[in-house]
């Protein structure tokens, strides 16, 4: 019981979403860093694929 | 205990998010973008996150802000991921840091809130030897897959 209480005390909580939609937010679709990140991701994903449970 | 985080704003399509880090180095704009991609017929969103650089006119994921708010920034990104998955509940997210050190930081963030995350999300880690496994604390991963349960 004590261990359970301690584990709970050590657990942090991410609060639910705290934001709003706005027209002022930039569209980063063509941002060079975003494009570079996707290219790096694809390289790894082509090698390792998806978790099995995601493809079933 | 609740993780402190910044207010953020999203674009109307919920693919772009922005927030401002505040600390000793000033106010720094951060951007998050979820980019739709597909591999072998499976669609997923790639998460990109960085500081906005006026000089580069681009996001920069190699900048070192030192704004004494790493945890708050990570908690905000986690909150953004949760918001995104509220709007796109059936999608998969792929995330990796720009450097092993940054990926470890993501991991520390996941570790910290693991009990809550595990209840709501399936998280897989990609190990340096390219093995994909359900996320375990204290294992180093190069990248992550996340989706809602």
N, CA and C atoms of all chains as a GROMACS GRO file, in nm:
protein
  615
    1UNK      N    1   0.084  -0.120   0.000
    1UNK     CA    2   0.000   0.000   0.000
    1UNK      C    3   0.088   0.126   0.000
    2UNK      N    4   0.190   0.120   0.089
    2UNK     CA    5   0.280   0.235   0.098
    2UNK      C    6   0.355   0.257  -0.034
    3UNK      N    7   0.401   0.140  -0.090
    3UNK     CA    8   0.474   0.150  -0.216
    3UNK      C    9   0.386   0.212  -0.324
    4UNK      N   10   0.258   0.172  -0.322
    4UNK     CA   11   0.165   0.224  -0.423
    4UNK      C   12   0.146   0.375  -0.406
    5UNK      N   13   0.137   0.417  -0.280
    5UNK     CA   14   0.120   0.560  -0.252
    5UNK      C   15   0.242   0.638  -0.298
    6UNK      N   16   0.360   0.580  -0.270
    6UNK     CA   17   0.484   0.648  -0.310
    6UNK      C   18   0.494   0.657  -0.462
    7UNK      N   19   0.457   0.546  -0.529
    7UNK     CA   20   0.462   0.547  -0.676
    7UNK      C   21   0.371   0.655  -0.730
    8UNK      N   22   0.256   0.670  -0.669
    8UNK     CA   23   0.160   0.771  -0.715
    8UNK      C   24   0.217   0.912  -0.694
    9UNK      N   25   0.285   0.929  -0.579
    9UNK     CA   26   0.342   1.060  -0.549
    9UNK      C   27   0.451   1.097  -0.648
   10UNK      N   28   0.519   0.994  -0.703
   10UNK     CA   29   0.628   1.020  -0.796
   10UNK      C   30   0.580   1.034  -0.941
   11UNK      N   31   0.452   1.018  -0.960
   11UNK     CA   32   0.398   1.025  -1.094
   11UNK      C   33   0.348   1.165  -1.123
   12UNK      N   34   0.387   1.216  -1.237
   12UNK     CA   35   0.340   1.350  -1.271
   12UNK      C   36   0.227   1.338  -1.372
   13UNK      N   37   0.152   1.440  -1.381
   13UNK     CA   38   0.036   1.437  -1.468
   13UNK      C   39   0.050   1.547  -1.574
   14UNK      N   40   0.029   1.509  -1.699
   14UNK     CA   41   0.027   1.611  -1.803
   14UNK      C   42  -0.117   1.661  -1.809
   15UNK      N   43  -0.133   1.787  -1.788
   15UNK     CA   44  -0.268   1.841  -1.788
   15UNK      C   45  -0.327   1.831  -1.928
   16UNK      N   46  -0.458   1.826  -1.937
   16UNK     CA   47  -0.519   1.822  -2.069
   16UNK      C   48  -0.486   1.945  -2.152
   17UNK      N   49  -0.520   1.936  -2.276
   17UNK     CA   50  -0.486   2.042  -2.371
   17UNK      C   51  -0.518   2.181  -2.318
   18UNK      N   52  -0.430   2.270  -2.345
   18UNK     CA   53  -0.443   2.406  -2.295
   18UNK      C   54  -0.406   2.500  -2.409
   19UNK      N   55  -0.491   2.512  -2.504
   19UNK     CA   56  -0.458   2.596  -2.618
   19UNK      C   57  -0.580   2.633  -2.698
   20UNK      N   58  -0.555   2.706  -2.804
   20UNK     CA   59  -0.666   2.748  -2.887
   20UNK      C   60  -0.621   2.752  -3.032
   21UNK      N   61  -0.717   2.740  -3.122
   21UNK     CA   62  -0.685   2.746  -3.264
   21UNK      C   63  -0.681   2.892  -3.308
   22UNK      N   64  -0.587   2.922  -3.395
   22UNK     CA   65  -0.570   3.061  -3.436
   22UNK      C   66  -0.521   3.069  -3.580
   23UNK      N   67  -0.559   3.178  -3.646
   23UNK     CA   68  -0.510   3.201  -3.782
   23UNK      C   69  -0.368   3.255  -3.782
   24UNK      N   70  -0.321   3.296  -3.661
   24UNK     CA   71  -0.189   3.358  -3.653
   24UNK      C   72  -0.075   3.256  -3.654
   25UNK      N   73  -0.109   3.130  -3.633
   25UNK     CA   74  -0.003   3.028  -3.628
   25UNK      C   75   0.048   3.001  -3.768
   26UNK      N   76   0.179   3.003  -3.781
   26UNK     CA   77   0.242   2.984  -3.911
   26UNK      C   78   0.220   2.841  -3.961
   27UNK      N   79   0.214   2.826  -4.092
   27UNK     CA   80   0.207   2.693  -4.151
   27UNK      C   81   0.351   2.648  -4.180
   28UNK      N   82   0.394   2.543  -4.111
   28UNK     CA   83   0.533   2.498  -4.122
   28UNK      C   84   0.551   2.384  -4.223
   29UNK      N   85   0.449   2.361  -4.304
   29UNK     CA   86   0.454   2.247  -4.395
   29UNK      C   87   0.581   2.244  -4.480
   30UNK      N   88   0.620   2.363  -4.530
   30UNK     CA   89   0.737   2.367  -4.619
   30UNK      C   90   0.863   2.418  -4.549
   31UNK      N   91   0.861   2.417  -4.417
   31UNK     CA   92   0.978   2.460  -4.341
   31UNK      C   93   1.094   2.362  -4.368
   32UNK      N   94   1.214   2.414  -4.396
   32UNK     CA   95   1.327   2.324  -4.428
   32UNK      C   96   1.356   2.220  -4.318
   33UNK      N   97   1.342   2.263  -4.192
   33UNK     CA   98   1.369   2.167  -4.084
   33UNK      C   99   1.264   2.055  -4.082
   34UNK      N  100   1.141   2.091  -4.107
   34UNK     CA  101   1.032   1.992  -4.109
   34UNK      C  102   1.056   1.892  -4.222
   35UNK      N  103   1.098   1.942  -4.337
   35UNK     CA  104   1.125   1.855  -4.452
   35UNK      C  105   1.243   1.762  -4.422
   36UNK      N  106   1.344   1.820  -4.360
   36UNK     CA  107   1.464   1.741  -4.325
   36UNK      C  108   1.428   1.631  -4.223
   37UNK      N  109   1.346   1.668  -4.124
   37UNK     CA  110   1.307   1.571  -4.022
   37UNK      C  111   1.228   1.454  -4.083
   38UNK      N  112   1.142   1.488  -4.177
   38UNK     CA  113   1.062   1.382  -4.239
   38UNK      C  114   1.152   1.289  -4.321
   39UNK      N  115   1.249   1.348  -4.390
   39UNK     CA  116   1.340   1.265  -4.470
   39UNK      C  117   1.417   1.170  -4.379
   40UNK      N  118   1.462   1.220  -4.264
   40UNK     CA  119   1.536   1.135  -4.169
   40UNK      C  120   1.445   1.026  -4.112
   41UNK      N  121   1.321   1.064  -4.085
   41UNK     CA  122   1.225   0.967  -4.030
   41UNK      C  123   1.200   0.856  -4.132
   42UNK      N  124   1.180   0.895  -4.258
   42UNK     CA  125   1.150   0.795  -4.362
   42UNK      C  126   1.265   0.696  -4.378
   43UNK      N  127   1.386   0.748  -4.365
   43UNK     CA  128   1.504   0.662  -4.378
   43UNK      C  129   1.500   0.550  -4.273
   44UNK      N  130   1.467   0.590  -4.150
   44UNK     CA  131   1.464   0.491  -4.042
   44UNK      C  132   1.342   0.399  -4.057
   45UNK      N  133   1.228   0.457  -4.093
   45UNK     CA  134   1.105   0.377  -4.101
   45UNK      C  135   1.115   0.274  -4.213
   46UNK      N  136   1.180   0.311  -4.324
   46UNK     CA  137   1.200   0.213  -4.432
   46UNK      C  138   1.283   0.095  -4.383
   47UNK      N  139   1.367   0.121  -4.286
   47UNK     CA  140   1.455   0.016  -4.231
   47UNK      C  141   1.382  -0.068  -4.126
   48UNK      N  142   1.310   0.000  -4.035
   48UNK     CA  143   1.256  -0.072  -3.918
   48UNK      C  144   1.106  -0.102  -3.928
   49UNK      N  145   1.034  -0.026  -4.009
   49UNK     CA  146   0.890  -0.048  -4.022
   49UNK      C  147   0.812   0.000  -3.901
   50UNK      N  148   0.692  -0.060  -3.884
   50UNK     CA  149   0.601  -0.020  -3.777
   50UNK      C  150   0.596  -0.128  -3.669
   51UNK      N  151   0.548  -0.092  -3.552
   51UNK     CA  152   0.522  -0.197  -3.452
   51UNK      C  153   0.420  -0.295  -3.509
   52UNK      N  154   0.436  -0.423  -3.479
   52UNK     CA  155   0.347  -0.525  -3.536
   52UNK      C  156   0.200  -0.493  -3.512
   53UNK      N  157   0.170  -0.444  -3.391
   53UNK     CA  158   0.029  -0.420  -3.359
   53UNK      C  159  -0.030  -0.305  -3.440
   54UNK      N  160   0.055  -0.223  -3.499
   54UNK     CA  161   0.004  -0.111  -3.579
   54UNK      C  162  -0.033  -0.157  -3.721
   55UNK      N  163   0.020  -0.268  -3.763
   55UNK     CA  164  -0.007  -0.311  -3.902
   55UNK      C  165  -0.114  -0.419  -3.910
   56UNK      N  166  -0.156  -0.469  -3.794
   56UNK     CA  167  -0.259  -0.574  -3.795
   56UNK      C  168  -0.396  -0.513  -3.815
   57UNK      N  169   0.091   1.561  -0.861
   57UNK     CA  170   0.164   1.678  -0.912
   57UNK      C  171   0.136   1.696  -1.061
   58UNK      N  172   0.108   1.816  -1.101
   58UNK     CA  173   0.085   1.843  -1.243
   58UNK      C  174   0.208   1.909  -1.304
   59UNK      N  175   0.239   1.868  -1.426
   59UNK     CA  176   0.352   1.929  -1.495
   59UNK      C  177   0.312   2.067  -1.547
   60UNK      N  178   0.395   2.164  -1.514
   60UNK     CA  179   0.368   2.299  -1.562
   60UNK      C  180   0.393   2.304  -1.713
   61UNK      N  181   0.314   2.379  -1.785
   61UNK     CA  182   0.342   2.392  -1.927
   61UNK      C  183   0.293   2.526  -1.978
   62UNK      N  184   0.337   2.560  -2.100
   62UNK     CA  185   0.301   2.688  -2.159
   62UNK      C  186   0.166   2.678  -2.232
   63UNK      N  187   0.102   2.791  -2.242
   63UNK     CA  188  -0.016   2.800  -2.329
   63UNK      C  189   0.034   2.786  -2.472
   64UNK      N  190  -0.040   2.719  -2.554
   64UNK     CA  191  -0.001   2.710  -2.695
   64UNK      C  192  -0.120   2.747  -2.784
   65UNK      N  193  -0.088   2.772  -2.908
   65UNK     CA  194  -0.194   2.795  -3.007
   65UNK      C  195  -0.173   2.698  -3.122
   66UNK      N  196  -0.280   2.656  -3.182
   66UNK     CA  197  -0.268   2.567  -3.297
   66UNK      C  198  -0.321   2.639  -3.420
   67UNK      N  199  -0.277   2.592  -3.535
   67UNK     CA  200  -0.335   2.641  -3.659
   67UNK      C  201  -0.475   2.584  -3.672
   68UNK      N  202  -0.552   2.635  -3.765
   68UNK     CA  203  -0.691   2.591  -3.780
   68UNK      C  204  -0.702   2.443  -3.817
   69UNK      N  205  -0.596   2.390  -3.881
   69UNK     CA  206  -0.602   2.249  -3.921
   69UNK      C  207  -0.540   2.156  -3.817
   70UNK      N  208  -0.494   2.212  -3.706
   70UNK     CA  209  -0.434   2.136  -3.594
   70UNK      C  210  -0.310   2.056  -3.636
   71UNK      N  211  -0.240   2.106  -3.738
   71UNK     CA  212  -0.114   2.041  -3.777
   71UNK      C  213   0.007   2.123  -3.731
   72UNK      N  214  -0.017   2.251  -3.705
   72UNK     CA  215   0.091   2.340  -3.661
   72UNK      C  216   0.056   2.398  -3.524
   73UNK      N  217   0.154   2.403  -3.437
   73UNK     CA  218   0.135   2.457  -3.303
   73UNK      C  219   0.251   2.550  -3.269
   74UNK      N  220   0.221   2.651  -3.190
   74UNK     CA  221   0.327   2.743  -3.144
   74UNK      C  222   0.308   2.776  -2.997
   75UNK      N  223   0.419   2.797  -2.930
   75UNK     CA  224   0.415   2.851  -2.794
   75UNK      C  225   0.545   2.926  -2.769
   76UNK      N  226   0.550   2.998  -2.658
   76UNK     CA  227   0.667   3.080  -2.627
   76UNK      C  228   0.732   3.036  -2.497
   77UNK      N  229   0.859   3.006  -2.506
   77UNK     CA  230   0.939   2.974  -2.387
   77UNK      C  231   0.983   3.106  -2.324
   78UNK      N  232   0.971   3.112  -2.193
   78UNK     CA  233   1.012   3.234  -2.123
   78UNK      C  234   1.112   3.201  -2.014
   79UNK      N  235   1.225   3.270  -2.014
   79UNK     CA  236   1.328   3.242  -1.914
   79UNK      C  237   1.438   3.344  -1.921
   80UNK      N  238   1.553   3.312  -1.860
   80UNK     CA  239   1.664   3.408  -1.854
   80UNK      C  240   1.714   3.455  -1.991
   81UNK      N  241   1.695   3.372  -2.093
   81UNK     CA  242   1.742   3.410  -2.228
   81UNK      C  243   1.636   3.486  -2.306
   82UNK      N  244   1.525   3.513  -2.241
   82UNK     CA  245   1.420   3.590  -2.308
   82UNK      C  246   1.303   3.505  -2.351
   83UNK      N  247   1.229   3.556  -2.446
   83UNK     CA  248   1.109   3.488  -2.497
   83UNK      C  249   1.144   3.424  -2.631
   84UNK      N  250   1.128   3.293  -2.637
   84UNK     CA  251   1.169   3.221  -2.758
   84UNK      C  252   1.049   3.145  -2.815
   85UNK      N  253   1.025   3.171  -2.942
   85UNK     CA  254   0.910   3.108  -3.008
   85UNK      C  255   0.944   2.964  -3.046
   86UNK      N  256   0.853   2.872  -3.014
   86UNK     CA  257   0.872   2.730  -3.047
   86UNK      C  258   0.762   2.686  -3.142
   87UNK      N  259   0.797   2.602  -3.235
   87UNK     CA  260   0.698   2.552  -3.330
   87UNK      C  261   0.696   2.401  -3.335
   88UNK      N  262   0.577   2.345  -3.353
   88UNK     CA  263   0.560   2.200  -3.367
   88UNK      C  264   0.479   2.177  -3.495
   89UNK      N  265   0.523   2.083  -3.576
   89UNK     CA  266   0.450   2.051  -3.698
   89UNK      C  267   0.431   1.900  -3.707
   90UNK      N  268   0.308   1.858  -3.737
   90UNK     CA  269   0.279   1.717  -3.764
   90UNK      C  270   0.262   1.703  -3.915
   91UNK      N  271   0.349   1.625  -3.977
   91UNK     CA  272   0.345   1.610  -4.123
   91UNK      C  273   0.295   1.471  -4.160
   92UNK      N  274   0.193   1.469  -4.244
   92UNK     CA  275   0.137   1.340  -4.287
   92UNK      C  276   0.231   1.273  -4.387
   93UNK      N  277   0.256   1.146  -4.365
   93UNK     CA  278   0.340   1.069  -4.456
   93UNK      C  279   0.286   0.926  -4.459
   94UNK      N  280   0.336   0.848  -4.552
   94UNK     CA  281   0.293   0.708  -4.552
   94UNK      C  282   0.407   0.618  -4.595
   95UNK      N  283   0.402   0.497  -4.542
   95UNK     CA  284   0.501   0.396  -4.580
   95UNK      C  285   0.428   0.262  -4.587
   96UNK      N  286   0.448   0.190  -4.694
   96UNK     CA  287   0.380   0.062  -4.716
   96UNK      C  288   0.229   0.073  -4.698
   97UNK      N  289   0.175   0.185  -4.741
   97UNK     CA  290   0.030   0.202  -4.735
   97UNK      C  291  -0.024   0.242  -4.599
   98UNK      N  292   0.063   0.259  -4.501
   98UNK     CA  293   0.018   0.300  -4.368
   98UNK      C  294   0.052   0.448  -4.349
   99UNK      N  295  -0.049   0.525  -4.313
   99UNK     CA  296  -0.030   0.668  -4.293
   99UNK      C  297   0.009   0.697  -4.148
  100UNK      N  298   0.095   0.794  -4.132
  100UNK     CA  299   0.137   0.836  -3.998
  100UNK      C  300   0.173   0.984  -4.004
  101UNK      N  301   0.188   1.043  -3.886
  101UNK     CA  302   0.233   1.183  -3.878
  101UNK      C  303   0.371   1.190  -3.815
  102UNK      N  304   0.459   1.262  -3.881
  102UNK     CA  305   0.593   1.283  -3.826
  102UNK      C  306   0.594   1.412  -3.744
  103UNK      N  307   0.644   1.402  -3.622
  103UNK     CA  308   0.650   1.521  -3.535
  103UNK      C  309   0.782   1.594  -3.555
  104UNK      N  310   0.776   1.723  -3.584
  104UNK     CA  311   0.896   1.806  -3.590
  104UNK      C  312   0.879   1.920  -3.491
  105UNK      N  313   0.982   1.947  -3.417
  105UNK     CA  314   0.973   2.048  -3.311
  105UNK      C  315   1.104   2.125  -3.303
  106UNK      N  316   1.095   2.257  -3.296
  106UNK     CA  317   1.218   2.336  -3.283
  106UNK      C  318   1.190   2.481  -3.247
  107UNK      N  319   1.298   2.556  -3.231
  107UNK     CA  320   1.289   2.700  -3.204
  107UNK      C  321   1.274   2.773  -3.338
  108UNK      N  322   1.193   2.876  -3.338
  108UNK     CA  323   1.183   2.958  -3.459
  108UNK      C  324   1.307   3.048  -3.468
  109UNK      N  325   1.377   3.043  -3.581
  109UNK     CA  326   1.495   3.126  -3.602
  109UNK      C  327   1.463   3.236  -3.703
  110UNK      N  328   1.469   3.360  -3.657
  110UNK     CA  329   1.445   3.472  -3.748
  110UNK      C  330   1.555   3.478  -3.853
  111UNK      N  331   1.675   3.443  -3.811
  111UNK     CA  332   1.791   3.448  -3.900
  111UNK      C  333   1.776   3.347  -4.015
  112UNK      N  334   1.737   3.223  -3.978
  112UNK     CA  335   1.723   3.119  -4.079
  112UNK      C  336   1.586   3.124  -4.148
  113UNK      N  337   1.492   3.197  -4.088
  113UNK     CA  338   1.352   3.196  -4.132
  113UNK      C  339   1.301   3.052  -4.138
  114UNK      N  340   1.333   2.978  -4.034
  114UNK     CA  341   1.296   2.837  -4.030
  114UNK      C  342   1.296   2.791  -3.885
  115UNK      N  343   1.235   2.676  -3.862
  115UNK     CA  344   1.251   2.613  -3.731
  115UNK      C  345   1.393   2.558  -3.723
  116UNK      N  346   1.444   2.549  -3.602
  116UNK     CA  347   1.579   2.499  -3.583
  116UNK      C  348   1.578   2.401  -3.466
  117UNK      N  349   1.609   2.275  -3.495
  117UNK     CA  350   1.604   2.176  -3.387
  117UNK      C  351   1.743   2.147  -3.330
  118UNK      N  352   1.840   2.229  -3.367
  118UNK     CA  353   1.974   2.213  -3.309
  118UNK      C  354   2.009   2.327  -3.214
  119UNK      N  355   1.922   2.427  -3.206
  119UNK     CA  356   1.955   2.541  -3.120
  119UNK      C  357   1.949   2.498  -2.972
  120UNK      N  358   2.037   2.558  -2.895
  120UNK     CA  359   2.041   2.531  -2.751
  120UNK      C  360   1.991   2.657  -2.681
  121UNK      N  361   1.871   2.649  -2.626
  121UNK     CA  362   1.808   2.769  -2.572
  121UNK      C  363   1.860   2.807  -2.434
  122UNK      N  364   1.882   2.706  -2.350
  122UNK     CA  365   1.925   2.732  -2.211
  122UNK      C  366   1.833   2.831  -2.140
  123UNK      N  367   1.705   2.809  -2.154
  123UNK     CA  368   1.610   2.902  -2.093
  123UNK      C  369   1.556   2.848  -1.960
  124UNK      N  370   1.627   2.750  -1.907
  124UNK     CA  371   1.593   2.691  -1.776
  124UNK      C  372   1.448   2.642  -1.766
  125UNK      N  373   1.397   2.590  -1.876
  125UNK     CA  374   1.257   2.545  -1.873
  125UNK      C  375   1.236   2.417  -1.953
  126UNK      N  376   1.340   2.333  -1.958
  126UNK     CA  377   1.331   2.212  -2.041
  126UNK      C  378   1.206   2.130  -2.008
  127UNK      N  379   1.182   2.111  -1.878
  127UNK     CA  380   1.069   2.026  -1.839
  127UNK      C  381   0.936   2.089  -1.882
  128UNK      N  382   0.929   2.219  -1.866
  128UNK     CA  383   0.805   2.288  -1.904
  128UNK      C  384   0.783   2.280  -2.055
  129UNK      N  385   0.891   2.293  -2.130
  129UNK     CA  386   0.882   2.284  -2.276
  129UNK      C  387   0.839   2.143  -2.317
  130UNK      N  388   0.903   2.041  -2.256
  130UNK     CA  389   0.868   1.902  -2.290
  130UNK      C  390   0.723   1.872  -2.254
  131UNK      N  391   0.680   1.922  -2.139
  131UNK     CA  392   0.541   1.900  -2.098
  131UNK      C  393   0.445   1.968  -2.195
  132UNK      N  394   0.487   2.083  -2.249
  132UNK     CA  395   0.402   2.153  -2.346
  132UNK      C  396   0.393   2.072  -2.475
  133UNK      N  397   0.508   2.018  -2.519
  133UNK     CA  398   0.507   1.936  -2.641
  133UNK      C  399   0.418   1.812  -2.620
  134UNK      N  400   0.427   1.752  -2.500
  134UNK     CA  401   0.342   1.636  -2.468
  134UNK      C  402   0.196   1.676  -2.474
  135UNK      N  403   0.166   1.793  -2.422
  135UNK     CA  404   0.029   1.842  -2.423
  135UNK      C  405  -0.019   1.866  -2.567
  136UNK      N  406   0.072   1.916  -2.650
  136UNK     CA  407   0.041   1.937  -2.793
  136UNK      C  408   0.010   1.803  -2.860
  137UNK      N  409   0.092   1.701  -2.829
  137UNK     CA  410   0.069   1.568  -2.886
  137UNK      C  411  -0.070   1.517  -2.844
  138UNK      N  412  -0.105   1.538  -2.718
  138UNK     CA  413  -0.236   1.494  -2.669
  138UNK      C  414  -0.348   1.567  -2.743
  139UNK      N  415  -0.329   1.696  -2.763
  139UNK     CA  416  -0.430   1.775  -2.834
  139UNK      C  417  -0.445   1.727  -2.977
  140UNK      N  418  -0.330   1.704  -3.042
  140UNK     CA  419  -0.332   1.656  -3.180
  140UNK      C  420  -0.409   1.523  -3.190
  141UNK      N  421  -0.382   1.434  -3.094
  141UNK     CA  422  -0.448   1.303  -3.098
  141UNK      C  423  -0.596   1.311  -3.061
  142UNK      N  424  -0.635   1.420  -2.997
  142UNK     CA  425  -0.779   1.443  -2.976
  142UNK      C  426  -0.847   1.473  -3.109
  143UNK      N  427  -0.776   1.546  -3.195
  143UNK     CA  428  -0.833   1.585  -3.324
  143UNK      C  429  -0.815   1.476  -3.430
  144UNK      N  430  -0.711   1.396  -3.414
  144UNK     CA  431  -0.685   1.287  -3.510
  144UNK      C  432  -0.668   1.157  -3.430
  145UNK      N  433  -0.777   1.108  -3.374
  145UNK     CA  434  -0.767   0.999  -3.276
  145UNK      C  435  -0.716   0.866  -3.331
  146UNK      N  436  -0.732   0.844  -3.461
  146UNK     CA  437  -0.694   0.713  -3.514
  146UNK      C  438  -0.558   0.713  -3.582
  147UNK      N  439  -0.480   0.816  -3.557
  147UNK     CA  440  -0.354   0.824  -3.628
  147UNK      C  441  -0.236   0.779  -3.541
  148UNK      N  442  -0.125   0.764  -3.609
  148UNK     CA  443   0.000   0.720  -3.546
  148UNK      C  444   0.098   0.837  -3.555
  149UNK      N  445   0.175   0.857  -3.450
  149UNK     CA  446   0.277   0.963  -3.453
  149UNK      C  447   0.415   0.898  -3.442
  150UNK      N  448   0.507   0.950  -3.524
  150UNK     CA  449   0.647   0.910  -3.515
  150UNK      C  450   0.727   1.030  -3.465
  151UNK      N  451   0.816   1.007  -3.368
  151UNK     CA  452   0.897   1.119  -3.315
  151UNK      C  453   1.039   1.073  -3.288
  152UNK      N  454   1.134   1.156  -3.329
  152UNK     CA  455   1.272   1.132  -3.288
  152UNK      C  456   1.341   1.267  -3.266
  153UNK      N  457   1.433   1.271  -3.172
  153UNK     CA  458   1.506   1.394  -3.144
  153UNK      C  459   1.611   1.418  -3.250
  154UNK      N  460   1.660   1.542  -3.254
  154UNK     CA  461   1.763   1.575  -3.353
  154UNK      C  462   1.898   1.515  -3.316
  155UNK      N  463   1.916   1.486  -3.188
  155UNK     CA  464   2.040   1.424  -3.142
  155UNK      C  465   2.002   1.317  -3.039
  156UNK      N  466   2.092   1.220  -3.014
  156UNK     CA  467   2.061   1.120  -2.911
  156UNK      C  468   2.028   1.185  -2.777
  157UNK      N  469   2.097   1.295  -2.744
  157UNK     CA  470   2.071   1.361  -2.616
  157UNK      C  471   1.928   1.415  -2.610
  158UNK      N  472   1.882   1.467  -2.721
  158UNK     CA  473   1.745   1.522  -2.724
  158UNK      C  474   1.643   1.410  -2.722
  159UNK      N  475   1.673   1.302  -2.790
  159UNK     CA  476   1.579   1.189  -2.785
  159UNK      C  477   1.569   1.138  -2.642
  160UNK      N  478   1.683   1.136  -2.572
  160UNK     CA  479   1.680   1.092  -2.431
  160UNK      C  480   1.595   1.187  -2.347
  161UNK      N  481   1.598   1.313  -2.383
  161UNK     CA  482   1.514   1.410  -2.310
  161UNK      C  483   1.366   1.378  -2.330
  162UNK      N  484   1.330   1.345  -2.454
  162UNK     CA  485   1.190   1.305  -2.480
  162UNK      C  486   1.157   1.187  -2.390
  163UNK      N  487   1.255   1.095  -2.386
  163UNK     CA  488   1.234   0.973  -2.308
  163UNK      C  489   1.215   1.003  -2.160
  164UNK      N  490   1.293   1.096  -2.110
  164UNK     CA  491   1.279   1.135  -1.969
  164UNK      C  492   1.140   1.192  -1.944
  165UNK      N  493   1.092   1.268  -2.042
  165UNK     CA  494   0.957   1.324  -2.029
  165UNK      C  495   0.852   1.214  -2.025
  166UNK      N  496   0.870   1.112  -2.112
  166UNK     CA  497   0.776   0.999  -2.113
  166UNK      C  498   0.784   0.925  -1.981
  167UNK      N  499   0.908   0.902  -1.934
  167UNK     CA  500   0.928   0.831  -1.806
  167UNK      C  501   0.850   0.898  -1.694
  168UNK      N  502   0.862   1.027  -1.690
  168UNK     CA  503   0.807   1.103  -1.579
  168UNK      C  504   0.655   1.092  -1.570
  169UNK      N  505   0.593   1.091  -1.685
  169UNK     CA  506   0.447   1.086  -1.685
  169UNK      C  507   0.395   0.949  -1.730
  170UNK      N  508   0.481   0.847  -1.716
  170UNK     CA  509   0.452   0.718  -1.777
  170UNK      C  510   0.319   0.658  -1.734
  171UNK      N  511   0.288   0.662  -1.605
  171UNK     CA  512   0.164   0.600  -1.558
  171UNK      C  513   0.042   0.656  -1.630
  172UNK      N  514   0.041   0.785  -1.647
  172UNK     CA  515  -0.072   0.848  -1.714
  172UNK      C  516  -0.069   0.820  -1.865
  173UNK      N  517   0.051   0.827  -1.923
  173UNK     CA  518   0.063   0.805  -2.067
  173UNK      C  519   0.021   0.662  -2.102
  174UNK      N  520   0.068   0.566  -2.024
  174UNK     CA  521   0.042   0.425  -2.054
  174UNK      C  522  -0.106   0.391  -2.050
  175UNK      N  523  -0.180   0.464  -1.969
  175UNK     CA  524  -0.325   0.440  -1.961
  175UNK      C  525  -0.395   0.476  -2.091
  176UNK      N  526  -0.347   0.580  -2.154
  176UNK     CA  527  -0.419   0.635  -2.270
  176UNK      C  528  -0.354   0.610  -2.405
  177UNK      N  529  -0.223   0.582  -2.402
  177UNK     CA  530  -0.150   0.573  -2.529
  177UNK      C  531  -0.064   0.447  -2.535
  178UNK      N  532  -0.050   0.396  -2.657
  178UNK     CA  533   0.046   0.289  -2.681
  178UNK      C  534   0.174   0.356  -2.727
  179UNK      N  535   0.284   0.328  -2.660
  179UNK     CA  536   0.412   0.389  -2.699
  179UNK      C  537   0.512   0.276  -2.727
  180UNK      N  538   0.575   0.284  -2.842
  180UNK     CA  539   0.681   0.189  -2.877
  180UNK      C  540   0.811   0.265  -2.894
  181UNK      N  541   0.920   0.204  -2.853
  181UNK     CA  542   1.050   0.264  -2.872
  181UNK      C  543   1.126   0.189  -2.980
  182UNK      N  544   1.205   0.263  -3.058
  182UNK     CA  545   1.295   0.199  -3.156
  182UNK      C  546   1.436   0.206  -3.097
  183UNK      N  547   1.490   0.089  -3.068
  183UNK     CA  548   1.622   0.083  -3.005
  183UNK      C  549   1.732   0.112  -3.108
  184UNK      N  550   1.852   0.145  -3.060
  184UNK     CA  551   1.963   0.171  -3.154
  184UNK      C  552   1.993   0.053  -3.246
  185UNK      N  553   1.955  -0.069  -3.203
  185UNK     CA  554   1.977  -0.186  -3.291
  185UNK      C  555   1.856  -0.210  -3.382
  186UNK      N  556   1.770  -0.109  -3.394
  186UNK     CA  557   1.652  -0.112  -3.483
  186UNK      C  558   1.540  -0.205  -3.438
  187UNK      N  559   1.548  -0.256  -3.318
  187UNK     CA  560   1.438  -0.338  -3.266
  187UNK      C  561   1.329  -0.245  -3.213
  188UNK      N  562   1.206  -0.276  -3.251
  188UNK     CA  563   1.091  -0.198  -3.198
  188UNK      C  564   1.031  -0.278  -3.084
  189UNK      N  565   1.008  -0.212  -2.972
  189UNK     CA  566   0.949  -0.283  -2.857
  189UNK      C  567   0.858  -0.188  -2.780
  190UNK      N  568   0.763  -0.243  -2.703
  190UNK     CA  569   0.682  -0.156  -2.618
  190UNK      C  570   0.773  -0.076  -2.526
  191UNK      N  571   0.743   0.050  -2.510
  191UNK     CA  572   0.828   0.140  -2.432
  191UNK      C  573   0.854   0.084  -2.292
  192UNK      N  574   0.979   0.085  -2.254
  192UNK     CA  575   1.018   0.048  -2.116
  192UNK      C  576   1.101   0.160  -2.060
  193UNK      N  577   1.078   0.188  -1.934
  193UNK     CA  578   1.159   0.290  -1.868
  193UNK      C  579   1.304   0.244  -1.863
  194UNK      N  580   1.395   0.336  -1.862
  194UNK     CA  581   1.538   0.309  -1.847
  194UNK      C  582   1.600   0.231  -1.962
  195UNK      N  583   1.536   0.233  -2.078
  195UNK     CA  584   1.596   0.177  -2.199
  195UNK      C  585   1.613   0.294  -2.295
  196UNK      N  586   1.729   0.302  -2.360
  196UNK     CA  587   1.751   0.413  -2.452
  196UNK      C  588   1.694   0.381  -2.590
  197UNK      N  589   1.618   0.475  -2.642
  197UNK     CA  590   1.558   0.457  -2.774
  197UNK      C  591   1.604   0.569  -2.868
  198UNK      N  592   1.602   0.536  -2.998
  198UNK     CA  593   1.638   0.637  -3.099
  198UNK      C  594   1.514   0.714  -3.146
  199UNK      N  595   1.398   0.651  -3.135
  199UNK     CA  596   1.276   0.714  -3.184
  199UNK      C  597   1.155   0.646  -3.119
  200UNK      N  598   1.038   0.702  -3.143
  200UNK     CA  599   0.916   0.651  -3.078
  200UNK      C  600   0.799   0.648  -3.175
  201UNK      N  601   0.712   0.551  -3.153
  201UNK     CA  602   0.581   0.546  -3.218
  201UNK      C  603   0.476   0.564  -3.109
  202UNK      N  604   0.376   0.644  -3.135
  202UNK     CA  605   0.271   0.668  -3.035
  202UNK      C  606   0.134   0.664  -3.103
  203UNK      N  607   0.038   0.603  -3.037
  203UNK     CA  608  -0.102   0.615  -3.081
  203UNK      C  609  -0.194   0.599  -2.961
  204UNK      N  610  -0.317   0.642  -2.978
  204UNK     CA  611  -0.413   0.629  -2.869
  204UNK      C  612  -0.457   0.484  -2.854
  205UNK      N  613  -0.487   0.443  -2.733
  205UNK     CA  614  -0.539   0.307  -2.710
  205UNK      C  615  -0.682   0.297  -2.759
   0.00000   0.00000   0.00000
